[in-house]
């Protein structure tokens, strides 16, 4: 007697995933009412743990890249008085079509986040590079005003920044 074929009616293949995306587990529901693990299409740049950062609904899932930033300290109080952080972000279920696209979010501790298109982010980066060069010039002026001499390594770094290179 021939062996019967294995029934495949209960097999559900994973859907095709677009290039630049992966299938990632996400916890949906609530701890009180129960969480269910589902698989969502997640951009490759997203570093959010969608299982530990559960959402009530799949529509509530947004995507976050790694945060990067800088703080500006003050010798008066020893703490950062300004903080600037940014990351790639998208909210695929947003009513705003621009929010659904991957974009750069500049985070503000006060809750007024800036959302930048890639072109806006490039322009802002150019402005920050100019600010950094002027900050170095101001540091040199302050150093010289205090009777010091500028560090030759800092002069070389300033020259590179002025030429559009990294310090």
Beta strands, then each sheet from edge to edge (+ up, - down):
strand 1: 21-30
strand 2: 34-43
strand 3: 63-64
strand 4: 68-73
strand 5: 80-90
strand 6: 103-107
strand 7: 114-116
sheet 1: 1+ 2-
sheet 2: 3+ 5- 4+
sheet 3: 3+ 5- 6+ 7-
end
